[in-house]
Amino acid sequence: MSEFKDKVVIITGAGGGLGKAHALEYARRGAKVVVNDLGSSADGSGAGDAADAVVEEIRAAGGIAIANKASVSDRAGAKSIVDDAVAEFGTVDILVNNAGILRDKSFKKMTLDDWDLVVNVHLNGTAYVTHAAWPIMYEKNYGRILFTSSTSGIFGNFGQANYGAAKMGMLGLMNVLSKEGASHNIRVNTLGPAAATRLTNTIPGRDEDLDNPDPARAPGLVTPAVLFMTREDAPTNKTILASSGNFSIVGVFKNQGVAYGVDASFERLLEDADILLDMSEAREGWDRSGSAARS
C-alpha cells in the first residue's frame, strides 16, 4: 500500500505541466488531491477550466480529486484552496506550491507591473497558500510542504530578474519555515525542476512540441523528487534539482574567510582578497562561531 494513500494533497498550478504530472501521480498512489489552477495563460492573463480537466482525468482513472480555480496571488483565493481541502477531505497533509507565470524581459526593459505580478504569483502566492495551511499542520503535528524554485533563481538566467528573485526567495522561506515547523513535524523542502512545459516554451529559443514531447523532457520525470520530499520520512530544508530523471542536491556553502575583529580595514581585505574569495574548502551551512582569525 502506498504511503500516500488517503493523504490530502494540495497542488497549485496543477492544470498542466509539472503540477498535472504531480497530481496524477499522487492520485495514482491513492491520495485525495485538490487540483488548483486559475487556468490563465502563461503570462497570467485570463482564466479557464484546466483544473476541471485534470480532475476528470483523475476520477476516470478511479482516483479522488476536486478542483479549485482561485488565484494564489489573491489572499482570499489562496485561503479558499485550503478551505476547499478541509471542507471536502477534513484536513491538509501535503502542500505542493507549483503555480507560476512568466513575463520575461531584460531588467532594463521590464515594467514594474511585470515585476510585481510575477513576484506576487510565485513568492507571495506561495506564502499565502502556505500561511493558510500552516495552522492546520501545526495543530495536528504533521505537514509536508514543497516550494517550487528554479535554476533561474538559484544560478541566474538572463531576462528573468522578476522570476529569478521570486524563485530564490523560496529558499529563504524554506530556511525559516523548516526551523519553525521542526517541533511540530512539518518538513519543508524546495524543488528546482526542468521539463518541457508551456511556461518553458515562452523562453526565447524554446519551441518544444508539447503534444509530442521529447520523452527525456517529460514533466513526470521530475515528480519522483516531489514524492521523495513529501513522503512520511521526508528530509527537511533540502533543495533538489530534478530534470530528465536526474536528481541532485543544491546547498548553501560558506568558507572560513578572514577575521580581523576591530582591526578590520579595506586595505587588509584587499591584501587577503584571494583568501576571502577562495571556496575550495567551503562547507555547507553557516558556522555561527565565525571565521578563524587571520594570522
N, C-alpha and C positions, 0 to 999 in steps of 0.2 A: 504493500500500500504506500502511495506517495506521501511524503511528509507534508505536502501542500494540500492534501485532501481536506476540504471544508474550511481552509483558511480563507478569510475575506481579504481580497486583494484589490486595491485601487490602482489603476494605471491611467495617468493623464496623457493626453495626446495619443490615444490608442486607436484612432480611426484608420491608421495606415502605418506603413513603415515599421520602425522599431517597436513602437508601442503595440501595434497589432500583433506582431510576432510574439511579444511577451504575453499578451492577453491570451492568445490561442494556446500557448504552451502551459500557462498556469491552469487554464480551464481543462486542458487535456489531462492534467495531473490531479484534477478533482477540486480545484479551488473555486470559490464563488467570486466572480470578477465584476468589478464596476468599471465599465469602459467609458472613460471620459474623452470627449473630443468636441470642440466647438464646430468643427467641420469647415474651418476657414481655409483660404488659400495659403500658400507657403509664406506670403508676406503678412499674414494675419488679418486680411480683409475678408469680409463675407462670413457666411455660416452655412452649414449643411448637415446631412444625416449620416456622416461616416460612422459615427458611434453605433447607430442602429444597425447598419450593415454588418459590423463585426459581431454584435450581439446575436443577430440572426444566424451568423455562421457558427458561433459557439453553441447556440441552442440546437441547431441542426445536427451537430455532432454529439449531442447528448449532454452538453455542459450547461452550467448555470451562470447567467450574466444579466446585468441590467445596464442601460445606457444613461449617461448624463452628458448634456451638451452645453454646460456652462463654461465660461472663460475663466481660466485660472488666474488671470490678471485682475479680475474683479473680486474684491474681498467677499462679497455676498455669494458670488458664483462659486468661488473656491470652497467656501464653507458648505455650500449645497452638495458638493461632491461627497464630502464626508457624511453629511446628514442623510443623503440617499443611501449610503452604505449601511449606516446604522438602522435606518428605517426598514430596509429590506432584509438585512442579514444580522443585525443586532450588534455589530462591532466592526472594528478595523484591525487587521493583523499586520498587513504588509502594504506599504505605500511606495509606488514606483513613480517618481516625478520625471516625466518624459516630455511633456508638452513643450513645443518650441516653434519659433518662426525665424525667418532670416530677412534682413534688409541690409544687404552688403553694399558698402561703398567705402572708398578710402576716407580716412578721418577728416581730411580737408574738405571733402565733398558731402560728408554726412550731415544731415539736418539733426537738430536736437530732438525733433519729434521721432525720427528713426532711432535715435539713441534711447529715448525714453520707452518707446514701445517694446523694443527688443529686451531691454533690461527688465521691464515690468512683467513680460511674459515669462522669461527664463528665471530670473532671480527672485523677483517679488512673488511671482506666481508659485514658484516652488515653496517659498516661505509661507505664503498664505495657506496653501493646502496642508503643509506640514504642521503649521500652527493649529489648524482645526483638528487634525488627527492626534496631535501630541497629548492632550489631556486624557484621551481615551486609552492610549497605550500606557501612559504613565500610571493611570489608576489601576490597570489590570496587570502591571508589571510584565508587559510583553509588547514588543513592536519591532518591526524591521522596516527601515526607511532607506530608500535609494535615491540619490540625486544623479542626474544625467549631465555630465560635463562634456568636454570636447578637447581634442588636442589643439584646437584653435585658441583655447584659453590657456591650457597647460603649457603649450610650447609657442603659441602665437601663429597667426596666419594673416597675410596681407588682406586688407579690406574688410576685416571683421572686428573692429575695435569694440563695437557695442556687444556683439555676440561673445567675443573672447573675454571681455571684462565680466559679463554675467556668468559665463561658464567657469571662470576661475573663482568667482565668488562662491560657487558651490563647494569648493574645497575648504574655504574659510568657514562656511556654515557647518559643514561636516565636522571640522576640527572641534568646534564648540559643542555641537549637539551630541557628538559621541561621548563627550565628557559629562554633559548634563543628563544624558539618558542612561549612563552606565549603571547607576544604582537601582534603576527600575527595568533592567533587561531590555532596553531599547538600543538597538545596534544600527548605526548609521554609516553608510558607505557611499562611494561615488563611482560611477561608470564613465569611461571615456570611450565611446563607441565609434566605429566607422563602418558604413554599409551603404548600399545603393538605396536612396530614398528620394522622395520628391523634393526634400529640402536640399540635399546634396546636388540635385540637378539644377538648382538655381545658381550654383557657383560657376563663374565663367570657366569655360573649357570642359565642363562636365555635361554630358548628354547621353546618359545611360538609358537603355530601353527597359523601363520598369515592368513592362508586360512580359518581356523575355530577358530577365536579368542574368548577369553573369553569376553562376552558382556560387562562386567564391566571394561575391559581394552581398549575399543574401542577408537580410536583417536577422533571420533566425540563427545565424552563426554567432551573433552577439548574445543572444538570450541565455546561453549556459552561464555566463558571468552574472547575469541578473539573478538567476536562481541560486547561484553559489553565494551571493552576498545577501540574500534574503531568507536563507534556509534557517532551520532551527539552531544549528551550531554555526551561525554566520560569524565572520570576523567583525570588527568594528574599526572605523577610522581608516579604511583602506580605499585606495583608488586603483581600479583595474581597467587597463586598456583592453578593448576587445574588438577584433576585426578579422574577418575571413577565417574564423576558427582558431585564431591566435590570441593568446592572453598573456598579459604581463602586468607587473605592479609598478606604479609611479609613487615615489616618496619625496619628501622634503628633506634636504641634506644641509648640514652645517659643518664648516671646517673649524679648526681650532683657532685660526685667526691670530690676531695680536692683541695684547692688552697692556696699556700704559698707565691706566689709572689717571691720577691728577696730573701726570706729566705728558698727557696726550697733546699732540700738536699736528698741524697739517704737514710740517716738514718731516716728522718721524713717520707719518703714514705714507708719504711719498717714498721715503727711503725703504720701507718694508712692503711696498706695493705688491711685489711678487709673492710674498708670504700671504698677504691678505687675500689675494686672488687665487691662490693655489687650492684646488678642490681634490687633489689626489688622495688625501687621507680623510676626506669628509665622512661623517657618519649621519645616519638618518635620525631625524628628530632634533630637539632643541635641548642643549645642555644648559640647564638653568644656573649651573655653577659658574658659567662664563669661561673665557679663554685663559689659557695659561699665560703668564706674564712673558713678554718678550725680553730676552736677556741682552 
